[in-house]
Amino acid sequence: MYTIKRILISALIAGLVCVGEAALFAEATSAAELPQSATVRYTDLNLDRPADVGRLYSRIRGAAESVCGERDLAYDFWLNPAWQRCVNDAIGRAVGQVDRPALSAYHQRQLALSPAA
């Protein structure tokens, strides 16, 4: 009888641990799935000037890298492709929201220069 109680208590504890881990995993997953965003201000820039377009693009890139988390190296020197995709997608969405031909053209040039694009 003592053995059966011990087995049932062990099973109950194991079940509670699994439920707790599942709840923590669900919380972490839902937090990770929430769309992250950052506001990039550019009212101080004149997007008719190429230098200011470059400044805005740098701000957008910085915000994208911040939102996507720490730069994750897949190996010793390669960027994690998932992180790079996150950054590229975020930049693309931001450029689309600004909707300025000069910024879009600048973005296309940057994509052509980037080996990880």
MDAnalysis code that builds the backbone (N, CA, C; Angstrom):
import MDAnalysis as mda
import numpy as np

u = mda.Universe.empty(351, n_residues=117, atom_resindex=np.repeat(np.arange(117), 3), trajectory=True)
u.add_TopologyAttr("name", ["N", "CA", "C"] * 117)
u.add_TopologyAttr("resid", np.arange(1, 118))
u.add_TopologyAttr("resname", ["MET", "TYR", "THR", "ILE", "LYS", "ARG", "ILE", "LEU", "ILE", "SER", "ALA", "LEU", "ILE", "ALA", "GLY", "LEU", "VAL", "CYS", "VAL", "GLY", "GLU", "ALA", "ALA", "LEU", "PHE", "ALA", "GLU", "ALA", "THR", "SER", "ALA", "ALA", "GLU", "LEU", "PRO", "GLN", "SER", "ALA", "THR", "VAL", "ARG", "TYR", "THR", "ASP", "LEU", "ASN", "LEU", "ASP", "ARG", "PRO", "ALA", "ASP", "VAL", "GLY", "ARG", "LEU", "TYR", "SER", "ARG", "ILE", "ARG", "GLY", "ALA", "ALA", "GLU", "SER", "VAL", "CYS", "GLY", "GLU", "ARG", "ASP", "LEU", "ALA", "TYR", "ASP", "PHE", "TRP", "LEU", "ASN", "PRO", "ALA", "TRP", "GLN", "ARG", "CYS", "VAL", "ASN", "ASP", "ALA", "ILE", "GLY", "ARG", "ALA", "VAL", "GLY", "GLN", "VAL", "ASP", "ARG", "PRO", "ALA", "LEU", "SER", "ALA", "TYR", "HIS", "GLN", "ARG", "GLN", "LEU", "ALA", "LEU", "SER", "PRO", "ALA", "ALA"])
u.atoms.positions = np.array([
    [0.816, -1.187, 0.000],
    [0.000, 0.000, 0.000],
    [0.866, 1.261, 0.000],
    [1.928, 1.230, 0.772],
    [2.832, 2.355, 0.861],
    [3.432, 2.668, -0.508],
    [3.761, 1.662, -1.292],
    [4.357, 1.835, -2.608],
    [3.371, 2.501, -3.567],
    [2.111, 2.120, -3.503],
    [1.101, 2.696, -4.379],
    [0.930, 4.183, -4.064],
    [0.908, 4.534, -2.781],
    [0.787, 5.946, -2.401],
    [1.983, 6.738, -2.905],
    [3.149, 6.160, -2.776],
    [4.351, 6.836, -3.229],
    [4.326, 7.049, -4.743],
    [3.884, 6.073, -5.475],
    [3.793, 6.172, -6.933],
    [2.772, 7.238, -7.318],
    [1.616, 7.247, -6.641],
    [0.584, 8.237, -6.957],
    [1.046, 9.653, -6.624],
    [1.719, 9.804, -5.492],
    [2.221, 11.130, -5.122],
    [3.291, 11.577, -6.105],
    [4.172, 10.659, -6.497],
    [5.215, 10.991, -7.480],
    [4.589, 11.387, -8.814],
    [3.564, 10.661, -9.222],
    [2.878, 10.977, -10.480],
    [2.199, 12.337, -10.392],
    [1.581, 12.633, -9.241],
    [0.928, 13.921, -9.047],
    [1.943, 15.063, -9.105],
    [3.068, 14.892, -8.439],
    [4.118, 15.911, -8.464],
    [4.651, 16.100, -9.883],
    [4.886, 14.996, -10.577],
    [5.375, 15.091, -11.954],
    [4.361, 15.811, -12.834],
    [3.084, 15.524, -12.633],
    [2.031, 16.196, -13.396],
    [1.998, 17.687, -13.121],
    [2.134, 18.064, -11.842],
    [2.142, 19.484, -11.488],
    [3.355, 20.203, -12.084],
    [4.503, 19.540, -12.061],
    [5.705, 20.129, -12.652],
    [5.493, 20.342, -14.150],
    [4.901, 19.359, -14.825],
    [4.653, 19.491, -16.267],
    [3.685, 20.635, -16.551],
    [2.636, 20.762, -15.747],
    [1.678, 21.843, -15.938],
    [2.366, 23.190, -15.715],
    [3.193, 23.261, -14.674],
    [3.922, 24.506, -14.411],
    [4.857, 24.872, -15.543],
    [5.584, 23.899, -16.049],
    [6.494, 24.162, -17.171],
    [5.722, 24.565, -18.413],
    [4.583, 23.909, -18.640],
    [3.772, 24.259, -19.808],
    [3.268, 25.698, -19.699],
    [2.863, 26.102, -18.500],
    [2.387, 27.473, -18.303],
    [3.522, 28.471, -18.545],
    [4.713, 28.163, -18.032],
    [5.855, 29.059, -18.250],
    [6.227, 29.129, -19.723],
    [6.194, 27.981, -20.408],
    [6.514, 27.947, -21.830],
    [5.489, 28.748, -22.627],
    [4.209, 28.593, -22.292],
    [3.158, 29.325, -23.003],
    [3.324, 30.818, -22.793],
    [3.683, 31.227, -21.585],
    [3.891, 32.647, -21.301],
    [5.071, 33.182, -22.097],
    [6.170, 32.431, -22.117],
    [7.357, 32.866, -22.862],
    [7.064, 32.905, -24.351],
    [6.329, 31.929, -24.857],
    [6.012, 31.873, -26.277],
    [5.104, 33.031, -26.664],
    [4.091, 33.306, -25.841],
    [3.182, 34.385, -26.202],
    [3.894, 35.732, -26.151],
    [4.823, 35.902, -25.200],
    [5.576, 37.153, -25.137],
    [6.469, 37.294, -26.358],
    [7.055, 36.172, -26.812],
    [7.937, 36.221, -27.975],
    [7.155, 36.475, -29.258],
    [5.885, 36.053, -29.292],
    [5.088, 36.204, -30.501],
    [4.465, 37.587, -30.627],
    [4.470, 38.356, -29.535],
    [3.910, 39.698, -29.607],
    [4.742, 40.534, -30.562],
    [4.080, 41.284, -31.417],
    [4.850, 42.124, -32.334],
    [5.604, 43.192, -31.550],
    [6.880, 43.258, -31.761],
    [7.712, 44.260, -31.111],
    [7.812, 45.458, -32.043],
    [7.964, 46.619, -31.456],
    [8.096, 47.796, -32.305],
    [8.930, 48.852, -31.605],
    [9.391, 49.773, -32.391],
    [10.132, 50.919, -31.881],
    [9.760, 52.108, -32.756],
    [9.705, 53.259, -32.165],
    [9.406, 54.473, -32.914],
    [10.713, 55.121, -33.350],
    [10.798, 55.420, -34.626],
    [11.974, 56.098, -35.175],
    [11.516, 57.479, -35.624],
    [12.035, 58.471, -34.987],
    [11.663, 59.850, -35.318],
    [12.599, 60.374, -36.417],
    [12.002, 61.130, -37.336],
    [12.828, 61.690, -38.407],
    [12.339, 63.066, -38.829],
    [11.623, 63.746, -37.952],
    [11.146, 65.085, -38.299],
    [12.289, 66.090, -38.446],
    [13.445, 65.759, -37.875],
    [14.609, 66.638, -37.990],
    [15.375, 66.436, -39.294],
    [14.933, 65.483, -40.104],
    [15.649, 65.162, -41.340],
    [14.892, 65.672, -42.563],
    [15.641, 65.990, -43.592],
    [15.074, 66.376, -44.880],
    [15.340, 65.219, -45.837],
    [14.308, 64.455, -46.152],
    [14.494, 63.251, -46.966],
    [14.709, 63.557, -48.442],
    [14.830, 64.817, -48.789],
    [15.254, 65.184, -50.144],
    [16.777, 65.242, -50.225],
    [17.432, 65.158, -49.077],
    [18.901, 65.164, -49.027],
    [19.402, 63.737, -48.817],
    [20.272, 63.250, -49.684],
    [20.775, 61.879, -49.556],
    [21.430, 61.584, -48.200],
    [22.112, 62.547, -47.635],
    [22.761, 62.308, -46.337],
    [21.723, 62.034, -45.249],
    [20.599, 62.751, -45.304],
    [19.549, 62.543, -44.314],
    [18.820, 61.222, -44.536],
    [18.706, 60.805, -45.784],
    [18.118, 59.491, -46.065],
    [18.991, 58.411, -45.434],
    [20.304, 58.561, -45.571],
    [21.235, 57.614, -44.945],
    [21.130, 57.622, -43.430],
    [20.945, 58.807, -42.851],
    [20.787, 58.905, -41.391],
    [19.510, 58.188, -40.936],
    [18.432, 58.411, -41.666],
    [17.176, 57.749, -41.308],
    [17.321, 56.232, -41.431],
    [17.967, 55.793, -42.482],
    [18.152, 54.352, -42.659],
    [18.973, 53.769, -41.510],
    [19.982, 54.486, -41.071],
    [20.782, 54.023, -39.932],
    [19.937, 53.945, -38.666],
    [19.072, 54.927, -38.473],
    [18.183, 54.890, -37.304],
    [17.236, 53.698, -37.377],
    [16.696, 53.454, -38.579],
    [15.785, 52.321, -38.760],
    [16.523, 51.015, -38.496],
    [17.728, 50.880, -39.033],
    [18.516, 49.668, -38.814],
    [18.791, 49.474, -37.320],
    [19.168, 50.525, -36.632],
    [19.433, 50.427, -35.203],
    [18.197, 49.991, -34.426],
    [17.042, 50.559, -34.786],
    [15.805, 50.178, -34.118],
    [15.456, 48.721, -34.411],
    [15.647, 48.304, -35.655],
    [15.352, 46.918, -36.028],
    [16.244, 45.951, -35.258],
    [17.522, 46.267, -35.162],
    [18.439, 45.405, -34.420],
    [18.072, 45.362, -32.946],
    [17.620, 46.471, -32.417],
    [17.209, 46.521, -31.013],
    [15.959, 45.674, -30.781],
    [14.990, 45.794, -31.673],
    [13.737, 45.049, -31.535],
    [13.966, 43.546, -31.720],
    [14.869, 43.186, -32.597],
    [15.106, 41.763, -32.873],
    [15.974, 41.092, -31.811],
    [16.480, 41.849, -30.888],
    [17.261, 41.267, -29.806],
    [18.746, 41.345, -30.086],
    [19.493, 40.730, -29.191],
    [20.945, 40.766, -29.332],
    [21.392, 40.092, -30.605],
    [22.432, 40.632, -31.166],
    [23.022, 40.048, -32.374],
    [23.498, 38.649, -32.019],
    [22.895, 37.672, -32.634],
    [23.152, 36.279, -32.293],
    [24.054, 35.661, -33.348],
    [25.187, 35.163, -32.920],
    [26.109, 34.512, -33.851],
    [25.796, 33.021, -33.895],
    [25.511, 32.509, -35.081],
    [25.198, 31.097, -35.232],
    [26.450, 30.251, -35.026],
    [27.559, 30.724, -35.476],
    [28.840, 30.047, -35.280],
    [29.785, 31.081, -34.697],
    [31.024, 30.979, -34.948],
    [31.962, 31.949, -34.397],
    [31.878, 33.309, -35.082],
    [31.494, 33.336, -36.341],
    [31.554, 34.597, -37.073],
    [30.346, 34.850, -37.966],
    [29.409, 33.911, -38.101],
    [28.235, 34.112, -38.948],
    [27.063, 34.572, -38.107],
    [26.339, 35.529, -38.625],
    [25.119, 35.960, -37.944],
    [24.056, 34.885, -38.078],
    [23.288, 34.727, -37.039],
    [22.183, 33.783, -37.068],
    [21.212, 34.215, -38.175],
    [20.890, 33.320, -39.101],
    [19.995, 33.694, -40.207],
    [18.617, 34.159, -39.732],
    [18.098, 33.596, -38.655],
    [16.783, 34.017, -38.153],
    [16.847, 35.459, -37.656],
    [17.929, 35.812, -36.983],
    [18.094, 37.186, -36.506],
    [18.228, 38.137, -37.689],
    [19.011, 37.740, -38.676],
    [19.208, 38.587, -39.851],
    [17.894, 38.776, -40.602],
    [17.085, 37.707, -40.707],
    [15.776, 37.826, -41.350],
    [14.878, 38.792, -40.578],
    [14.903, 38.688, -39.261],
    [14.110, 39.582, -38.421],
    [14.484, 41.036, -38.697],
    [15.778, 41.323, -38.711],
    [16.244, 42.688, -38.956],
    [15.842, 43.150, -40.352],
    [16.085, 42.322, -41.352],
    [15.749, 42.704, -42.726],
    [14.249, 42.938, -42.898],
    [13.425, 42.066, -42.294],
    [11.972, 42.230, -42.388],
    [11.522, 43.509, -41.697],
    [12.081, 43.778, -40.525],
    [11.707, 44.989, -39.789],
    [12.102, 46.240, -40.577],
    [13.277, 46.228, -41.159],
    [13.715, 47.379, -41.968],
    [12.788, 47.555, -43.162],
    [12.471, 46.461, -43.829],
    [11.583, 46.521, -44.992],
    [10.210, 47.088, -44.645],
    [9.668, 46.657, -43.501],
    [8.363, 47.183, -43.082],
    [8.451, 48.674, -42.762],
    [9.512, 49.073, -42.080],
    [9.668, 50.489, -41.722],
    [9.834, 51.352, -42.969],
    [10.637, 50.892, -43.905],
    [10.834, 51.639, -45.150],
    [9.502, 51.771, -45.887],
    [8.720, 50.698, -45.884],
    [7.399, 50.743, -46.518],
    [6.456, 51.718, -45.838],
    [6.537, 51.815, -44.510],
    [5.670, 52.746, -43.788],
    [6.051, 54.203, -44.056],
    [7.336, 54.471, -44.174],
    [7.763, 55.842, -44.471],
    [7.314, 56.214, -45.883],
    [7.403, 55.267, -46.799],
    [6.879, 55.427, -48.158],
    [7.439, 56.652, -48.877],
    [8.769, 56.714, -48.913],
    [9.460, 57.779, -49.651],
    [10.355, 57.123, -50.689],
    [10.256, 57.529, -51.947],
    [11.053, 56.896, -53.003],
    [12.554, 56.891, -52.725],
    [13.075, 57.973, -52.170],
    [14.525, 58.036, -51.916],
    [14.941, 57.003, -50.876],
    [14.123, 56.824, -49.850],
    [14.439, 55.833, -48.821],
    [14.295, 54.419, -49.370],
    [13.267, 54.186, -50.174],
    [13.085, 52.864, -50.789],
    [14.249, 52.512, -51.701],
    [14.718, 53.483, -52.471],
    [15.861, 53.249, -53.353],
    [17.120, 52.965, -52.534],
    [17.307, 53.704, -51.458],
    [18.460, 53.491, -50.580],
    [18.405, 52.082, -49.995],
    [17.234, 51.678, -49.584],
    [17.044, 50.333, -49.023],
    [17.390, 49.258, -50.059],
    [16.948, 49.439, -51.272],
    [17.249, 48.466, -52.324],
    [18.756, 48.376, -52.575],
    [19.443, 49.503, -52.532],
    [20.903, 49.484, -52.700],
    [21.570, 48.737, -51.543],
    [21.064, 48.947, -50.331],
    [21.647, 48.268, -49.167],
    [21.423, 46.761, -49.259],
    [20.259, 46.359, -49.719],
    [19.988, 44.923, -49.873],
    [20.926, 44.306, -50.914],
    [21.197, 45.045, -51.979],
    [22.107, 44.536, -53.019],
    [23.521, 44.394, -52.506],
    [23.914, 45.259, -51.557],
    [25.279, 45.212, -51.001],
    [25.422, 44.167, -49.912],
    [24.320, 43.781, -49.309],
    [24.373, 42.885, -48.137],
    [24.427, 41.420, -48.572],
    [25.448, 40.686, -48.136],
    [25.549, 39.271, -48.494],
    [24.507, 38.424, -47.782],
    [23.972, 38.889, -46.645],
    [23.028, 38.082, -45.871],
    [21.583, 38.444, -46.166],
    [21.338, 39.261, -47.137],
    [19.973, 39.692, -47.421],
    [19.136, 38.604, -48.021],
])
